[in-house]
Amino acid sequence: MTIAFSFTVAGLTRFAEARRNGHGVAAGGWAILALIGLAVVAAAIVLGIVVMTTKT
Amino acid sequence: MHSDVIFVLVVGTALAFDFTNGFHDTANVVATSISTRALPPRVAIGLASLLNFAGAFISLKVAATVGKGIVDAGSVTGHPTIVFAGLVGAIAWNVITWYYGLPSSSSHVLFGGVVGATLAAVGSGAVMSHGLLGKVVVPGLVAPLLAFVVAAIAIIAAYRIVGRLRPGPVGSGFRAGQVVSGGMLALAHGTNDAQKTMGVIGLALVAHGDISASHFQIPEWVVISAATAIALGTYAGGWRIIRTMGSRIIKMDSAQGFAAQGSGAAVILAASHVGFPLSTTHVISGGVMGAGAAKRLSAVRWGVAGNIVLAWLLTIPAAGGFGAIVYGITRAFGVNSEAGPVIVSAAILLGTALVFARRVRRGSPLTAAET
């Protein structure tokens, strides 16, 4: 979870820098990395809630 | 149970223990978020309180474990003072460790208290040593080590990924993430810890003859009252332990705070999934130490860490000793006599009033800047 979120933070930071410098393609790449990281974190959260709710 | 008075005292003491559990364990959930200023202290505690309340309704598996796995539920039938003495022993050790700012496990405190009182009253035959070893002792050793390693690996990887970036946006990103990871921890804490009190009240209901030991089921009113007590305790906030967890073990940055919380939540939920219950306190303390040690070994104040580990080792025998002593005191007034529990309860109420009066005189708790 920490590793995936680190990629999200890194992706968002690099995305902002690349966009500010006018590097559209690089910005898109970093945005995709951030989204993938965020998706993994979201999946981990959903999995955690499922684990909690399915304890019987 | 022969007396409704004793039953009411047991339920009241169980809810009081639940309150101290929330109060004691607030730090597990909020200390890192407050320390890194991811959330203002009151907001962090309010959120943790709400999620602890919600978590208590999620599952009842742990409640059944307390009722059935550690001591023989059938043996306490007709001996309500055992449950009462165990709870008072647990509260006593929780208050002592809170006073010294030590994050000991409330689960171990509860198990220790109940086992000590049971040993004093019935003997070793009523204690399920296999359950105690497998469900309490082994997880207690494994939890902090596992969290230490997972958090250390996580923070090393995180520093490699974000290490060369500007610290401002990175810090903001991890602080935002801490709101989510702290929320997950609070939910997991409510799911585990409120149920322990439910399990103890379940034992009292067995002893009172309201439910059968062979058909152990927790009534709805028990779930609601336990959830409320732990949420109120969490909202009251155990600031001494928050200070220890938030800044005395390591001086943490937001990435370390996220790594400790995220790794802690992952370890607790993964262990839960395979039926291996872990102490939230042990996991988070281990995670905080791992996140600090991976950056630099000397970043961890090993003296503080040593005191915490010593408190962990003492928790079960100390709470058990208190439980046995309290059982002895109540027994002195006669087996299942109302006088013993009534006198002990009155003494607890008086002691609690004195402690809180002293705390109020000392002024307000710490702010984020002090953590």
Chai-1 contact restraints between the chains, C-beta under 6 A:
chainA,res_idxA,chainB,res_idxB,connection_type,confidence,min_distance_angstrom,max_distance_angstrom,comment,restraint_id
A,M1,B,G262,contact,1.0,0.0,6.0,A-B,restraint_1
A,M1,B,A266,contact,1.0,0.0,6.0,A-B,restraint_2
A,T2,B,A154,contact,1.0,0.0,6.0,A-B,restraint_3
A,T2,B,A158,contact,1.0,0.0,6.0,A-B,restraint_4
A,T2,B,A259,contact,1.0,0.0,6.0,A-B,restraint_5
A,T2,B,G262,contact,1.0,0.0,6.0,A-B,restraint_6
A,I3,B,A157,contact,1.0,0.0,6.0,A-B,restraint_7
A,F5,B,G177,contact,1.0,0.0,6.0,A-B,restraint_8
A,S6,B,A158,contact,1.0,0.0,6.0,A-B,restraint_9
A,S6,B,I161,contact,1.0,0.0,6.0,A-B,restraint_10
A,S6,B,V162,contact,1.0,0.0,6.0,A-B,restraint_11
A,V9,B,V162,contact,1.0,0.0,6.0,A-B,restraint_12
A,V9,B,V170,contact,1.0,0.0,6.0,A-B,restraint_13
A,V9,B,G173,contact,1.0,0.0,6.0,A-B,restraint_14
A,A10,B,I161,contact,1.0,0.0,6.0,A-B,restraint_15
A,A10,B,V162,contact,1.0,0.0,6.0,A-B,restraint_16
A,T13,B,L165,contact,1.0,0.0,6.0,A-B,restraint_17
A,T13,B,P169,contact,1.0,0.0,6.0,A-B,restraint_18
A,G48,B,M184,contact,1.0,0.0,6.0,A-B,restraint_19
A,G48,B,L269,contact,1.0,0.0,6.0,A-B,restraint_20
A,V51,B,L269,contact,1.0,0.0,6.0,A-B,restraint_21
A,V51,B,S272,contact,1.0,0.0,6.0,A-B,restraint_22
A,V51,B,H273,contact,1.0,0.0,6.0,A-B,restraint_23
A,M52,B,I58,contact,1.0,0.0,6.0,A-B,restraint_24
A,M52,B,T191,contact,1.0,0.0,6.0,A-B,restraint_25
A,T53,B,I58,contact,1.0,0.0,6.0,A-B,restraint_26
A,K55,B,S59,contact,1.0,0.0,6.0,A-B,restraint_27
A,K55,B,K61,contact,1.0,0.0,6.0,A-B,restraint_28
